[in-house]
Amino acid sequence: MYNGLLHAHSGLRWVVLLLLVVAMFKALLKWRSNAPFTDGDRKLNLFTMISAHVQLILGLVMYFISPKVQFTAETMSEAVTRFFTVEHSVMMLLAIVLITIGYTRSKKAIEDSQKFRSAFIYFLSALIVLLAGIPWPFREALGAGWF
């Protein structure tokens, strides 16, 4: 069960990243060109948020069954255990909060330029946090793969 969840969680990261990057760049381009905010823009932002929330649910399940997450006296002194127990989870939760705020603010704003501006700023912030918190394969000590 754990390996299936791990593969789903690792694979879904690409969907979240792709949607986030597309939504962020689309918001930037439309904000700068004073384009109208369409239903397609709202749906893209919504699907970005939904994919992040699905990723959160998978991550929460894994958090409680993963052998890499431990609550012992040595947790903070071991880099891999600290990363998965504290750093990864806090950064991902922060990124999802930023995505949710970006979606909500873009939905509630009155002016189209403000909708795009909010989405861009919050999605960019979330992307930076996400990229910093992903256990990339080049971070060899973490033992993570591309998928």
C-alpha positions in Angstrom: 0.0 0.0 0.0 2.8 2.4 0.9 4.6 2.0 -2.4 1.4 2.6 -4.4 0.7 5.8 -2.4 4.4 6.9 -2.8 4.2 6.4 -6.6 0.8 8.3 -6.8 2.2 11.1 -4.6 5.4 11.3 -6.7 3.6 11.2 -10.0 0.9 13.7 -9.0 3.7 16.2 -8.2 4.2 16.7 -11.9 0.5 17.5 -12.5 0.5 20.0 -9.6 3.7 21.6 -10.9 2.5 21.8 -14.5 -0.8 23.3 -13.6 0.8 25.7 -11.2 3.4 26.9 -13.8 0.7 27.2 -16.5 -1.7 29.1 -14.2 1.1 31.4 -13.0 2.4 32.3 -16.4 -1.1 32.7 -17.8 -1.9 35.1 -14.9 1.3 37.1 -15.5 0.7 37.5 -19.3 -3.0 38.4 -18.9 -2.3 40.7 -16.0 0.4 42.6 -18.0 -1.9 42.8 -21.1 -5.0 43.8 -19.2 -6.9 40.9 -20.6 -10.3 39.9 -19.3 -10.6 37.2 -16.6 -12.5 34.3 -18.3 -14.3 31.3 -16.9 -11.3 29.3 -18.4 -8.9 31.3 -16.1 -11.1 30.5 -13.1 -11.2 26.8 -14.0 -7.4 26.6 -14.5 -6.9 28.2 -11.1 -9.5 25.9 -9.5 -7.9 22.7 -11.0 -4.5 23.9 -9.8 -5.9 24.2 -6.3 -7.8 20.9 -6.5 -4.7 19.0 -7.6 -2.7 20.5 -4.8 -5.4 19.5 -2.3 -5.5 15.9 -3.6 -1.7 15.9 -3.3 -2.2 17.1 0.3 -4.5 14.2 1.1 -2.1 11.7 -0.3 0.7 13.3 1.6 -1.2 13.3 4.9 -1.9 9.6 4.5 1.7 8.9 3.8 2.9 11.1 6.7 1.3 8.7 9.1 2.5 5.4 7.5 5.9 6.3 6.1 9.0 4.8 7.6 10.8 8.1 6.8 8.6 10.0 9.3 9.5 9.3 12.9 8.9 11.0 16.2 12.0 10.1 18.2 14.8 11.9 20.0 17.0 11.5 17.0 14.5 12.9 14.4 16.0 16.4 14.3 19.6 15.1 14.1 19.1 12.8 11.2 18.8 14.8 7.9 16.5 12.4 6.0 14.1 11.9 8.9 14.0 15.6 9.7 13.4 16.5 6.1 10.3 14.2 5.8 9.0 14.7 9.3 9.3 18.4 9.4 10.8 20.3 6.5 8.9 18.7 3.5 5.6 18.6 5.3 5.7 22.2 6.5 6.9 23.6 3.1 4.2 21.7 1.2 1.5 22.7 3.6 2.6 26.4 3.2 2.6 26.0 -0.6 -0.9 24.6 -0.6 -2.1 27.4 1.7 -0.5 30.0 -0.8 -2.2 28.3 -3.7 -5.6 28.3 -1.9 -5.2 32.0 -1.0 -4.2 32.8 -4.5 -7.3 31.0 -5.9 -9.6 32.6 -3.3 -8.3 36.1 -3.8 -8.4 35.8 -7.6 -12.0 34.6 -7.4 -13.2 37.4 -5.0 -11.4 40.3 -6.6 -13.5 42.7 -8.6 -11.1 44.0 -11.2 -9.7 41.5 -13.7 -6.1 42.9 -13.3 -6.4 42.3 -9.6 -7.5 38.7 -10.1 -4.5 38.0 -12.3 -2.1 39.9 -10.0 -3.3 37.9 -6.9 -3.1 34.6 -8.7 0.4 35.3 -10.1 1.9 36.5 -6.8 0.5 33.7 -4.7 1.2 31.0 -7.3 4.8 32.2 -7.8 5.3 32.1 -4.0 3.8 28.7 -3.8 6.0 27.5 -6.7 9.2 28.7 -5.0 8.2 26.9 -1.8 7.2 23.7 -3.7 10.5 23.6 -5.6 12.5 24.0 -2.4 10.5 21.3 -0.5 10.4 18.5 -3.1 12.7 15.6 -2.4 14.4 15.8 -5.9 16.5 12.8 -7.1 19.6 15.0 -7.2 19.3 15.3 -3.4 20.8 11.9 -3.1 20.7 11.6 0.7 16.9 11.7 0.5 16.6 8.7 -1.7 13.8 9.9 -3.8 13.1 9.3 -7.5 11.7 11.2 -10.4 8.4 9.4 -10.2 
